[in-house]
Each structure stands twice: as C-alpha cells, then as structure tokens.
Amino acid sequence: MRLLPWLLPVCAACGVTREPYEVLASANLLPGAADIHGPLELLGTGDAKPDSVSEHMFAAYHVRLPDPRPRRIRLFTAASCDAPHDTVALAWNLGQIRQVGAETHFFSTDVEIGGRVIDVDVVTRFAYIHVNPDNPAFDALGMIAVVQDLEDGDTPPGPGVGTQGAGPGAWLACGVFARPR
Amino acid sequence: MQSGSSARPAEPSRETPPRAGGARAPRRALIAVAMSLAAPRPALAGDAPARPPDPGAAAAPSGPHEPPAAEPAEPDAAGAALPRERPEVIEVTGEAPVEPSTIELDGEVARSTPGALGEQLRTLALLPGVTTGIAASGYPIIRGALPGESRFTYDGIELPMLYHFALGNQVIHPSFIGQLELRAGGAGAEQGELIGGLVTMTPARAEGTRTELRANPIEIGAFHLQPLSPATSLAVAGRVGTLALAKIYNPDYDLYYVDQQTQIVHRLGNGDQLTLTSLGAIDYFGRPDVGIKLHSDLLGFHRLDGRWTRSRDGWTVRAGVETQLDTLRATTIYEMPQAPPGVDPGPAPLTHREGGASYGARAYADGSMSPAPWLRVRGGLEARHRTLVNGKAPFKLSTSPDPYLGLARRVDAGGAWTALDLHAANLTITPGLRGDLYGAELYGATTRHLTVDPRLAVSAELPSGARAELSVGAYSAPPQVSLFRNSTVIGPLPMTDGVGSNAGMNHAFEAEVSARLPLGDGLEGSVAAYYRNTHRAVDFGVVDQTFHQAVSCRDFPAPYRDLDTRAIGAEVMVRRELARSVTGWLTYSLAKLDRDFGFVRLPGDFDQRHTLNATAQWRRGAWSFGGTAHLHTGRALRYPTSDACSSAGPFTSLDQLRRPAPTWRIDLRAERAYQLAGWRMSLTFEVQNASLTKEVSGYEVDPETTRVVEQTVFLPLAVVGLEIVL
C-alpha cells in the first residue's frame, strides 16, 4: 500500500462533482401540510450532444420524508406554489416515492411477479420533461412539483394529458423548478 | 514475469502472471515420436508449431539460435557404439501452467480445430466454462460474465475488440499467435479492472525466416518473419477482407476490414530485451438507404507498445509504455434533390456525424525477485489516461437518456499490486493485494473510485504429477460495456471506456478450486469448481429490458443498477497431448447463473446448464481430418404471453421465460498438405455447423397466426482456404 501515493498524481487534477450526475433543474420542496423537504432533481442525459427536447430522469434521492409511508409526486404547470389548486394543469404524474434508507426512491406499484403483486424500487423515474423554453408544454422551468398522499385509484405514472386542477388532497410539500445555482 | 532470460518478448503485468509457485518453471518437453523414427515426414501445417524459446532457453543445451546437440551414441550388444536413430522431435516449449485452472492451447492446434475456421479465438467456445451468444461465432462469455467484463490480451496488450464486424475473423492474424490461454477465474493480483475471465495470447516464435500467405473467399492475408540481425527479429502480418456475401445480398453495400500486426524484438548486448509491438484493426461498412446517400460505420483501434525487459538470476524487471487510439464513428449523408441544369445546386448535402475518437497512453512496470529459496516477491505499477472526443453516441445503450449510461470524456486510472509466493514443501501460498484508483470525467459529472482487492491462492503438488489450486479473491472494475443486439452480444467495444462509471464500481467475490492430473497414455484431465458473486453498478444485460405490470397493464423498465448475479459451476476437461496422430479434447461444463433483482431472482442471460464439447483431429500422412461436436441445453429466453389486460396482444416480460430444447452442432474440417521445393502449401475445407442445425435464439409472436413461434439462427459456414508457407 506504500505504492498507492504514487498513483495520486494521476487524478490530482480532476475534481469530483457533488453528485455523480448533472442536474439541469431542481424543485426545492418546502414543507406544506407535512414535513417534507429537499430537492426533486431533473438530471442531465450524460450525452456529449444532448437533444434539446427529450425524456429526462427525475431523482428524489435528497427528498426527506418524515416516515416510511408512500406518497405521490406530480408536476403541474404553474409559476408558483401559491397558485390556486384548481388553476394548475397536471403536466406529469411521476408516481410513488418512498424512503429507502437515507434516500427517497421512486417505486413502480402493483407489479405482478410469479403470482405475487408487489411494489418495486425503480430508484428514479423518466418523464418527457426537459429544460427548453421553446417547448413550454414540457419545460420544467414553468412547473412546480407537488407531493401528496396516495389516493385510491391513483393513475399510473405518465403525462397529465391536460388534466386541469390538482384534484383533492393536501399539498404536503411543493417546490418550483429552477436551474441549479 | 519469468525466471531466467527469455528470447521471447516478456509479458507485461496484464498477462497471465505466475501465481502459486512463483515464477513459472520453464517447460521444454521433448517428445520423441516412435512411429516416425526412420523417415521423418515433412513438416505439415498442422504440426506442432515453432514456439518461442522459454525463459530458460539461454541455459538450455539447445537454444533457439544454437545448433542442435549431437545425438548421444548408445552401445550395441557387443559394446560398440552405434549411432542411435534420430527420432523426430517435436519441441513443445513455453511456460508451465502453474495454475491448474489455466487452460493453454497451442496456437496451431487452436487454429486447426474444426469449427474455428482457422481463427484461434473461436476455439475458446469449445473450452470449459465458455459459451457464445450465437452458434459457434461471437464473443466469448466466460462463466457467465458478459464479454465486455472479460479481458483479452495479446502479449499483454489489451484488445478493445476481438472480431471484425462482431462475428467475422479475429483482429489478430492467426500466425501471430503462439499460444492461447484461458483463465476463467481466480486471476492474481496482477489483474486490475477485471471481474470476468482472462484470455491471453502470446506471440509466435520469433526466429528464422518464414512467409505465410493465406487466402479464402473472404480475405487475403500475409505473415512474414525476418531476422534483421543476430539480435533483432521482425514479425509482420496483415489481412484485408470483405464480406463478399453481403455484396451479393446488396451490391451497394461496401464492407471491408483491415488489420495489421508488427513486432520487433531486439536483444541488447547485456541480455536486456526491447520489444515494440503495433496492433491495429479497422472495420468499415457503408450503405445507402431511403433518402440517405451514404450511411457509414467506422470502428477501429491501434496500440503501440514499447517495452524493456531485464532478467537476471532470480529477478526480473520490465517497464513499458503503450499508446492507444480508438475510433467508433457513424456518418450519414442525406440525399438532396437534384437541381435542374443551370440552377444553383444549393447547399451541400446534410451530413450527420456521431461518435468520435479517443487517445490514450498507458505506462506499466513490474518485477519480481527471490530473496530466499522459499520466497518470491512480485509487484507492479500501472497508470493510464484516455481522452475521448465524442459526438453523439453512435450506439444506443438505452432508448432512455440515462445519465448513468453517459459517455466519458476523460479517464484516468492507476493501480499497484504486490504478491508473495511462499514455498513450503509441496505447497505454495500466494497472498496478493491490489489497489486501484479510477477516475472519470463524464458529461456533467466526474467520479472517482478507490478499490482494494485482496487475493489468495494456495497450490499443491500432488502425487503422480497432479496439481491442485484453491483461490479466493475480491475483484473490482468499472462498468464495462457489452452491447446486446438480437442474439448477439459484443464486448469489449472501442470508445466505451468510462461509460456508466458514475453509477459506481462492479465488485465480485470469487472462490475456485481446480486440479490437473495426468491420466496416462498422453491424456490429461482437469477439473474446476467455482462460485462467483458479482455486484454490478450497471448490468448491461438488463438495460432496456422491461417487466410487465399486469395489474395496470403497463410495462416498466427493469432496474439495471446495483444488481447481484451469482455463478456457480463445475467443469471437466480431458485432453490428449500434442504429437499424437489423434489429438483433441472433451469438455463438460455445468453452470448455474442467476440475477437477483431484489424482488425476483431470474436466470442469468447465459444460464446454460449443461455444455458438452468434443473435438478431435486425426492426422494421416499429408491429410488431416477433424470433427467437433457441441451440445448445450437451452437458456432461459423471454417468452410472449398474455393476460387479462393484454387485449392488444401478447407481451413479453423479463420474468416470462422458457428454455428451448437442447441444441447440438457438428463442425468438420479436412486439410491436405503439399510439400514442394522450398515451400509448402495446405488446402483446407471446413464447415461450421455441418449438421445444419437451427439454434433457437428467442420467441416471437407470428403476426399472422398470433401464435408464439421460435426465432432461430441458421448459420452454416463453409470455408475453403489456401495457405502457402515460403
């Protein structure tokens, strides 16, 4: 192991980013009806020349939930979390999030495997959301992220297809998407 | 590392190293063939090849550049000395395989194995623990490790691709390969960034003057060996090929490939050795398409390795530098409407470019010494850098833009290792330790990982010449790409260094016990049993796979990060040594591979429980005949099914699996050698899949009948080859 210091100059010039991925935008969730906080992150694609309009991955690693109870997280077209709940339009339902150790992950629910119905930790979630003002319908910078309790008959993750209003259920936490500082 | 001096280029640290037992004992078996005492037949193409001198050659009574020693006389009945008949001597030299789990194949034997079509690497599929994605061709899958996770080296130089056009000929001229070795598991501390198997190719003997010309309907090639001075030798080889069959299919297709190999070995006056090796290969595939004037793919690499080696009594040291150039590009030129005469033709056709090139360098040094008869100390250092200039990725690992599958723009890595060979009676204990630092700069992120891997091997010399070895160890590597396309899997692949490294490192724990024992009558047996648990930061076998969500009638992507896979198996091989009229081997592999998703455990991609191979070559006069039989049970393949909510038709889910019936295949080969004045020629005819077997590669739904039908691969290949040795 005395040889290892010889290797350090190899990587002395390279820094390590705080996260092993690029964050294009994040919604910093602030507590509403529950003590839920932390950033919901929209990640870069890792491409050398990324498409300006494409799917992107969402990560909730740093969202802090107060208990193991699952919640849903949805994206609405709105300028701020103060917008009246019936005026926002559902842009994308990202589905269920839960505590996994010290992190928060996305889950796929009601998965039938070998005759059993279970929920699966899929860690992150893809959505056709990006950061591009030329495509405002799917531009994260005009959206808010809202955490709510699950409801019976929740639709599976997917686009909002013009659904108007946030529907019933308190906003447990909310954040406005912005570029990272 | 080798003991003693060596006329053969020494191998850098990524070669199969001496493990248990310390430096490999020189092996120089002189096998007298009684049947040809009086009239030695001319050398045939399939004969045991000229081999490089072993490390002890300088001290041997008959070194490679020295005249042979006179045959000793033996007394007759009256006590008078009679000249003894000089037997034909086939000299088999090389390094003794200290590790019983290492399987070595002579390059010429591998080349003439039926089904290999003259390419040694295809013979790997007939060795225990190895399978391929498709029929007899394709990249080797060693004990279930994806091919990109295994390492393939030529004289210590790691190859970033093995075959032209994924399934074509290998990128190294067969005459350039002296020996092929497979270490399926249990690699020593010398090997870093490796969680799969290790395949090493060593150079052919570099002495004398020889020219080989090869031709078949697909390619032409040449190999030339030339001493430049008493201390310097040059070996050059090259091949140019085209897939003529594709041109028959579509004359607009333009496919060709080129590879070259050059090695210069120079021995200094003080016994030190300098070796310069150049390896390169390039594939080009251009074709038009609807609205596309030309779409072309270009894939290739080049390695230039310069090495200095010094060996003295009891110690060896060497150092080298290697440059690395890779390219993987796709270019699309779109058609533009023809402008009428006299009208400005307008802008140039739209050209879309993907991929790029990478430039790298690697430096390494290692050495060994024996401070006491019971101890040998070994150690080494290596560092590498690579800069990748990427456009858009020319290959899609996933339909979704996942940053954890992102390309790297720069990779820096270094490693240090040490190992001790402790000898006690018939036992050798080899503890080893390896540390690696891996850093990558990706698009939007950087990552750095430090890993420390302890390894231990215990080998024993048993009665009757048998040897046994137990090895356990930890192995770490960054995610290494394997591309899955239909039934084929390709890896390693140029320009994929660093992909997915921000997801973390792969880690494996492996235990293996193996033994090798002589069975008499020229037969040798080897057995091995192993267990390997691999935690993959990215499992490329799962990328873009889906599970079906029956309750909601939706598919969801299978999680492919942080998965565990387990491989457990046993292998048996019985082989007959060289210099017999009938040679060959029989192998049986029992394997169980599974992948643990956390919520379900499924069979691995190449969970092929039983694999049986038998190959034999029979030589009679100038003729040589050979046959290979292969049998394996079916892998678990995705099977379309339906449920209450699949009104649109059947779906396939990662957990809906079915195994097809066992598959068998027969390959045949015949060779006729001609000895002519000053040169010899051989004509070969070989058929891969002479049994015309269709192999099930998957299941699909017939759109007309809506019934599930088997997807099959039918790949019989016949090759007529001509080789001339001047």
Chai-1 contact restraints between the chains, C-beta under 6 A:
chainA,res_idxA,chainB,res_idxB,connection_type,confidence,min_distance_angstrom,max_distance_angstrom,comment,restraint_id
A,L3,B,A416,contact,1.0,0.0,6.0,A-B,restraint_1
A,L4,B,A416,contact,1.0,0.0,6.0,A-B,restraint_2
A,L4,B,G435,contact,1.0,0.0,6.0,A-B,restraint_3
A,L7,B,G414,contact,1.0,0.0,6.0,A-B,restraint_4
A,L7,B,L437,contact,1.0,0.0,6.0,A-B,restraint_5
A,V10,B,A383,contact,1.0,0.0,6.0,A-B,restraint_6
A,V10,B,D412,contact,1.0,0.0,6.0,A-B,restraint_7
A,V10,B,G414,contact,1.0,0.0,6.0,A-B,restraint_8
A,C11,B,D412,contact,1.0,0.0,6.0,A-B,restraint_9
A,C11,B,G439,contact,1.0,0.0,6.0,A-B,restraint_10
A,C14,B,G439,contact,1.0,0.0,6.0,A-B,restraint_11
A,C14,B,E441,contact,1.0,0.0,6.0,A-B,restraint_12
A,C14,B,T446,contact,1.0,0.0,6.0,A-B,restraint_13
A,V16,B,T446,contact,1.0,0.0,6.0,A-B,restraint_14
A,V16,B,R448,contact,1.0,0.0,6.0,A-B,restraint_15
A,T17,B,A445,contact,1.0,0.0,6.0,A-B,restraint_16
A,T17,B,T446,contact,1.0,0.0,6.0,A-B,restraint_17
A,P20,B,A445,contact,1.0,0.0,6.0,A-B,restraint_18
A,P20,B,T447,contact,1.0,0.0,6.0,A-B,restraint_19
A,P20,B,N502,contact,1.0,0.0,6.0,A-B,restraint_20
A,Y21,B,P403,contact,1.0,0.0,6.0,A-B,restraint_21
A,Y21,B,A445,contact,1.0,0.0,6.0,A-B,restraint_22
A,E22,B,G444,contact,1.0,0.0,6.0,A-B,restraint_23
A,E22,B,A445,contact,1.0,0.0,6.0,A-B,restraint_24
A,L43,B,P403,contact,1.0,0.0,6.0,A-B,restraint_25
A,G44,B,P403,contact,1.0,0.0,6.0,A-B,restraint_26
A,G44,B,G444,contact,1.0,0.0,6.0,A-B,restraint_27
A,T45,B,P401,contact,1.0,0.0,6.0,A-B,restraint_28
A,T45,B,P403,contact,1.0,0.0,6.0,A-B,restraint_29
A,G46,B,P403,contact,1.0,0.0,6.0,A-B,restraint_30
A,G46,B,G406,contact,1.0,0.0,6.0,A-B,restraint_31
A,G46,B,Y443,contact,1.0,0.0,6.0,A-B,restraint_32
A,A48,B,N390,contact,1.0,0.0,6.0,A-B,restraint_33
A,A48,B,L407,contact,1.0,0.0,6.0,A-B,restraint_34
A,A48,B,Y443,contact,1.0,0.0,6.0,A-B,restraint_35
A,K49,B,K392,contact,1.0,0.0,6.0,A-B,restraint_36
A,S54,B,P401,contact,1.0,0.0,6.0,A-B,restraint_37
A,E55,B,S400,contact,1.0,0.0,6.0,A-B,restraint_38
A,E55,B,P401,contact,1.0,0.0,6.0,A-B,restraint_39
A,S108,B,F556,contact,1.0,0.0,6.0,A-B,restraint_40
A,D110,B,V551,contact,1.0,0.0,6.0,A-B,restraint_41
A,D110,B,S552,contact,1.0,0.0,6.0,A-B,restraint_42
A,V111,B,Q549,contact,1.0,0.0,6.0,A-B,restraint_43
A,E112,B,A550,contact,1.0,0.0,6.0,A-B,restraint_44
A,E112,B,V551,contact,1.0,0.0,6.0,A-B,restraint_45
A,I113,B,V600,contact,1.0,0.0,6.0,A-B,restraint_46
A,I113,B,D655,contact,1.0,0.0,6.0,A-B,restraint_47
A,I118,B,F599,contact,1.0,0.0,6.0,A-B,restraint_48
A,V120,B,F599,contact,1.0,0.0,6.0,A-B,restraint_49
A,V122,B,P559,contact,1.0,0.0,6.0,A-B,restraint_50
A,F126,B,S400,contact,1.0,0.0,6.0,A-B,restraint_51
A,P156,B,S552,contact,1.0,0.0,6.0,A-B,restraint_52
A,P156,B,R554,contact,1.0,0.0,6.0,A-B,restraint_53
